[in-house]
Amino acid sequence: MTLGQLLKESAAKNSEKKALFFADKSTPYQELYQTIIKVAANLSTLGIQEGDKVGLLLKNSPEFIFTAFALTCLGATAVPINFFLKNEEIAYILSHVGACGLVTQSGFLPEILKAKKQCAELKTIWVTDLVPSTQNRPDIVPFSELLKETSKEIKIVSDPEKTALILYTSGTTGKSKGVMLSHKNLISNALGSIQALGLTKKERFICLLPMFHVFAWTTNVLIPLYLGCPIVIVEAIRPPKPWLKLLSKEKITVFAAVPQIFALLAEQAKGVKKWILKYLFFRTVKFCISGAAPLSKEVQEKFETKFGIPLLEGYGLSETSPVVSANSLDQRKPGSVGRPIPDVKIKIINENEEELKIGEEGEICIQGPNIMQGYYKEEQATKEAFTKDGWFKTGDVGMIDSEGFIFIKDRIKDMIIVKGLKVFSIQVEEALLSHPAVAEAAVVGIPNTEGDETVKAFVVLKENQTLDKSELIKLCQEKLPPYKRPRDIEIRKELPKNALQKILKKELKKIR
């Protein structure tokens, strides 16, 4: 099955049911399918064909879904792009992937037009909200041109091995790479996630996460479209009040977000009674899903205590489409990221790629139908990402317990070596986060003159809080052995982050 075939089947089964809600408009399933076929036909008329790459630099919107599915129906590839990027990074992605077209919004045009000068293959930019000042440029076209009625018929691509999406990694530790995901990768991951989480056709989803990220694409787009459920599309996370109201108004049952959102909600809910919070916002939500970054025990406990809603942590990567494992309502374990979803296998290896026993720590490796096709135009990087026997190496250190639950210890690249001893940055961060005045913490290793590394910590305080770092030093002395304690603690107003609020440790390592 391909994405186009999936949507065709879902539209046939749920023709009059609502598929999308955005602003004041709703779109039934049959209308959604017809719109996507119309966009595909118009793109085909304009020369977009199998194998072509088209960028999507958009905030969450129906047009994002229209275009991505239309491209995959043609056998072309959608390339979602982080809308927080500046022109140099946009230019790199568009030129590296060889994009011949781009769909965007007028607010992003200044950066895009700077980037376009470096993108020889980029011929057409479709703008969903075209402004008059750009209408004299033949390369900038209203998206409405793709919504015009057409008699052209298209045949939906049926090969599930075709590349559907190329997603460029966030580059939190290095150069951004294009992750190639096939129709098979994405659909198998959606089906496995549905089974693991016990989702049904009665669910109602809200897409708060940015659609350029595979976490949003699988959990908030593909899963509901496969089940025939409605998706409430949210364009912007801030301010939170509008979408919080939507949770109750639209009877949302499943809410997926990143840990920082749950931390923000728990912090802002101080002083408000649990029953009021649940009644106003979460009365229909069965559970929440946290992913894309580690969820601290403190945030999980605070959120569940304050809102009375289970907060389930999962684990995934762009390269795995993305879900690898998840806790469920009936099978969960504190501190773990759950068990592998159906058809996904996990093993732990050492530096020699030898499989380790239950309870032993090493690199997490994955095998399954959700594993990427490879990194676009990066043969060596693709080769290095797999073991000799074909398992994908995640770059994460972890262990599996006797019941099959996975526990993440750290990123291998974030692990700090102090006098030959391993220091997991997550463990030090959790110690710092246990202080009631600390909102965020990030720990990195700084090379020293002794040939190894020194532990350095960066913290951000909660609003209206003051703290002397001597208190944090004392806290670390109480909670950590000497070699794990930060030699330096820096209190900052904010930490560098990407669009999904992951802390950019590569930027912190540059600070001396």
N, C-alpha and C positions, 0 to 999 in steps of 0.2 A: 504493500500500500504506500502511496505517496501522500503528501499534504493536500494536494488538490483532490485526490480521490477520497480522502478522509472527510474533507469539507462537503464534497458532493453527497456522500452517504448521510452525513449528519443533517444536511439541509433537507434531504428527502424524508428523513424520519421526523424532523422537527420544524417543518416548513413555516408554520405560523408562530412558533415560539420565538421570544425575543433572544437575540444573540448578543447584541451590543447596546449599551447605554452610555451616552456621552453628552454632557451638557444637558440640553432639553430634548434631545432626539434619541429615539430607540430604533434599532434595525433588526427586523425578523431574520431568521436563518435563511430562508429562501432568497430574500432581498440581498443579504450579505453575499451569498454564493453568486447570484446574478451580477452583482456589482464587481466582484473579483474577476469573473469571466469577461466582463466588459472591459475592465482595465487591462487584462491580459491580451485581449484582442486588439485594443488600441496600441499597446506597447509593441505587439507583433507587427502591426501595420507600420509603425515607426522604425522597424528594423531590429528590435530587441529579439534575440533568438537564443536557442539552447547554448549554454556555455558562457553567455554574457554575464557580466557582473554589474549590479546597480546598487549604489549606496543609499542608505536610509538615515538621514540625519534629522530626526523629528522628535518632538516631545510625544508622549503617549497620545494616540489619536486613532480614530477609525482608519484614516489614510495609511497609517503604518501597516495595519493588518491587510487592507486592500492590496497594497503594493507588494508586500512580502509574499502573500499567497499567490498573487497574479504572476509574479516572476517564477515561482517554483512550479506553477502549472505549465509554464513554457519550457521548463528545463533550464532556466537561467538561475542565477544565484543572487540572493539578497545579502547585502553587506551592511548590517546595522552599525552605526557609528555613534560613539559617546558624544552627546551634544555639549559637553563641558570642555571639549578639546579646543585648542587654539589652532590657527591656520597651519602651522608647521606640522602638527600631528595629523590633522585632517588630510593635508597634502600627502604625507607619507602613506597613509592607508589607501587613499584613492589611487595614487600612482603605483603602489606596490601590488594592489589587487587588479589594476588595469580597468577601473570602473569606466563604463561608457556613458553612464547617466547617474543622476542623483535626485532624490526626492527630499525636499526640505521645507522649512518655514522661513518667512521673510526676515525674522529676527536673527537668523544665522547667516544671512547672505554676506554681510561684511567680511566675516572670517572665511567663508567659502570662496568668495571672489578672489581673495588673496591667495588661497590655496590653489585655485583653478589654474593660476599661471604656471604651476609646476606639474600639472596633470594633462599631458598631451592628448590622452584618449578620452577625456571627459568632454562630451559634446553637448549634452542637454541637462539642464537643471529644471525640474518641475517644482513649482512652489505652491503649497496648499493654500496660502493666503496672499496672493500676489499683490504687491503695492504698485501704484501707477508709475513711479519713477523707474521701474525696471522693464516696463512694457515695450520699450523701444529696442531691447536687446533680443535678438533672435535665439540666443542660447538659453534664455530664461522664459519658461513657458508655464502658464497656469495649469495646475493639476486638473482643473475641470476639463481640460482637453482629453484627459484619459477616461473621463466619465461620460463622454458623448456616446449616443446610441450608434451601434455599428452592426452591419450584417455579417461581418467576418466571423467565421467559426474557428474554434481552436480545438486541438486534441490534447487533453490533459496528459502530461508525461506520466508514464506508468512504471518507470524504473526506480525502485526505492534506493538504489545505490548512487543516484545522482546527488551532487552536492547542493543542498538546499540553502544553507547559510554559511557565511564565513564571518566569524566573530573575532575581532581583535582583542587579545587579552589586555587586561588593565595595565600591565607593565609595572606592578608594584615593586618588583625586584629586578627588573631589567627591560630589555627591548620588547616592544609589543609584537606578538606573533599572530598570524591569521589562522584560527582554528576552523578546519573544514568539517562541517557536520552534514551528514546525508539525511534524506527523508527517513531512512530506516533507523538511524541513530536517534533522531528526535521522537519518532512515534513509539519506538520500543521503550524509550525512557518515560514517556507520558503514560503508557500502559502499565509499566512496572510501578510507577509512582501511585497510580490510581489504586492498584492492588495493595500496595504497602500501607497506604493511608486509609484504606477502606472508603474511598469516595464513591458517591452514587449520582444518579441523574437528578437528584433533588437538590444538589448543591447550588449555591449562588456565590460567584467570585467577584473580587474587586482587584483591579490591576493598578496597584500603587507603585510597584517597582518599575523602573525605566525599561521600556521594551527593547532597548538596544542590548540588554543583558539577557543571557540564556536562562537565568533563574526566573525572570519574568516570562520569557517566551514559553517555557515548558509549564510552569505551575499556574500562570495566570492567563495563558492564551490557548495552548494546545490541549491541555487537560480539559478545560471547560468546553472547548469546541468539539472534542471527541465525545464527551458525555452528553452534549446538547444542552449545556447549561448557559445561563446568561453571564456576561462579563460587564462589570461597571468600570469604565475607563476613567482614571484620574490623571489629569495632565501634569499637576504639580504637587509635590509632597508638602510644601510650605505655602501658606499656613495650614496646619492640620485640621482646624475646626471644620471646614467644608466637607472633607472626606470622612471625618469621624461621624458626622451627621448622616452621611450616606450609608455607613455600616448598618445603622438601624432602619433608615428609610427604605433601603433596597433589600433588606432582610438577608444580608451577607452571612454565609455559613462558614466560609473558609477564608482566613486572612493571612497572607504571606508577606513578610517584610524582613528587613535586615535588623540585627541586634540593636543598632543605634536608635531605630524607631521605637522599639519596645522600651529601651532605656529612657528615651524622651517622654514617652507616655507615662511610665511609672513615676518619673520625677515630677512631672507636671500635675499628677493626680494626688499629690500629697495633700492631706487634710480633707479629701472628699471621700465620703463613705462608699464602700464597695457596691452596695445594692444600687446606689445612684449611678455610678459609673457603668455598671452592667446594664441597667435599664435604659440609660440614655444612649449608649453607643454599642454595647456588645451583647444585647439580649438574644440575638439569633445566631451569634458566632459559636460554633461547636468547639473549634480549636484554632490556634494560631501556629504558623510555621516560621521558624527562624532559619536563615541560611545566608550564604555568601561571605560570612565572617564568623569567627568564634563567638559563641554566646556564653557570657560569664555566668557562673552559678548565682552571683548576686543579682544580676538583672533578671534572670529567669525567676528566681524566688520572689523578688519584689513585684514583678508584673503579675505573677499568678496569685500572690497574696492580695494585691490591690484590686485586680479585675475579676478574679475568680474564674479565669479562663485558662485551660491547659496551653502551655507554650512548648511546642515540640521542636527540638533541634534536629536538623538534617545536615548532610555533608555532600558536597559536590564540587565540581570544577567545570570550567568551560569545556575542557577536553572530554568530559564524560556526559555531556548533553542536558543538564549537569548532574542530575541526582544519582548519588552512589548509595546512600543509606538514609534512613530516617527512623526516628522514634514514632510510634503510633499510640493511639489512646489506650489500647489494651496491652501494648508491649513497649515499655519505655524504661530507661534506667538513667538516673541523674548523673550528669557528667559525661555521658556518652552521646554519640551522634547516631545511635540506633543500629539496627541490623541492615545488611545489604538488601536492596529491593530485589524482587524476583528477576532471575536471569543474570544478575550481576554477581561475580565472584571476587573475593578479596583474599589476598595473602600478604604476609609481612616478610620482608627479606632483609638480610644484612648487606654489608658493603660488597660482598662477593656474590650477591644475588642468590644466596642460599635461603630457603624458606625457614622461618623461625617457628618455634613452638608457641602454643597458646600462652598468653601473658608476657611474652618477650617483646621488647620494643625494637622497632626497625622501620624501614620505609614501607608505606602502604602501596600495594600494587593492585591493579584492577583489570578484570577481563570481563567482556560482555558485549552485547550488541549496541551499547550506548557509547562505546569508545570511538573517538574522532577518527576521521580518515587520515589525518595528518596536519602538519602546519603548511600553509600555502607557500610554495616556492622556498621551502626550508627543509630540504632533504636531510641534511646533517642533524638539525634540531629534532626532526621527526625520529630519526634513527636513535638518537640519544634518549628519547622519551620512553623507549620501550626496552624491556629486558631481552636477553637473547632468545628466550622462549615465547616472546610476544605479549607479555603483560605490560600494561601502561604504568609507568612509575610516576606517582603523584607528586613527589617532592615533599610529602608530609610524613612526619614521624608519628607512629602510633602503635597500638596493640589491640588484639582481639581477646576478649575474655572467654571463659568456658561456655557461655551461653550465646556466643556469636555477636555480642555488642562491640562496637568499635569505639575506641577512645583515642582522640587526637592529642598528641603531646606538643607538637610545634611544626613549623615549616623547617625543612632541613637548612634552607638559606637563612633562617632567622635564629638557628641554634648558635649559641655562643660558646667558644672554647676558652676556658680559663685554666691555665696551667695543666692542660691535657684533660680537664674535666668538662663534661657537657653541661651547659646551662640552658634550660628551656625557657625562652623569653616569656611564654604564656604563664608559667608558674610565678615568675617575678611580677608580672603585670597583675595577676590575681591578688598577690600580697598587697600591692599598692592600692588596688581597687577596693580592698576591704576597709580602707579608711573612709569614714562617712563624708569627708569633704572632697574626695577625688571623684571626678566624673569620667575621666579617660586616662589611660596610661599606655605607654609604648616603650619597650625596652629593646635596645640594639647593642651590638658588639662593636667597639671602637678599637682598631688596631693600635697596639702600644709598642714601645721600644724593646720589650722583652720577647717579641716574636709571637705573642698570642693576642688575646683581646681583653678589653676592660668593659665591664657591664655599665651601661649608661641608661638612665631612665628619663623619660619626658612625661610630665603629667599636666592635665588641665583640671582646674577646680570647678566645682559646681557653682552655679550662680549665687552671688552674694556671700561666698565663702572665702575665708582667709586662712592661710596655713604657712607655717615656717617649715622649710624642708628638713629641719632637724627632727621634726616629729615623724616624718616618713623614714628617715634613717633609723630612728629608734624602732619603728614598726618592722622594718626589714630585719633588724637584728633579732627581733622576737620570733619572726616567722621563717627566716631563711638561714641556711648554713653560711659561713663566711664567704666562700668562693662564689656564691650566687648573689651576694648583696651588691647593689649598684655602688660604684665608686663616686658617681656624680648623679645628682637628681636636678633636673631643670624644670621649673614651673613656667608653663607658657599659656598664652591666651587661647591658642588653638593648635591643632596638629594638622599637617598636610594630609589631604585625603583625595580619593578619586570619587567618581560620581555615585558609587554605591557605598560611600562613607568608609571604605577600607583605608586604614592609615598607611601612608606611603613611607615605609621604613627606609627605602633607598634615599629619600630626601633627608630623613633624620640622620642617617649615617654621614652625610656631608657636613653636618654641624659639628664643629669642634669647640 
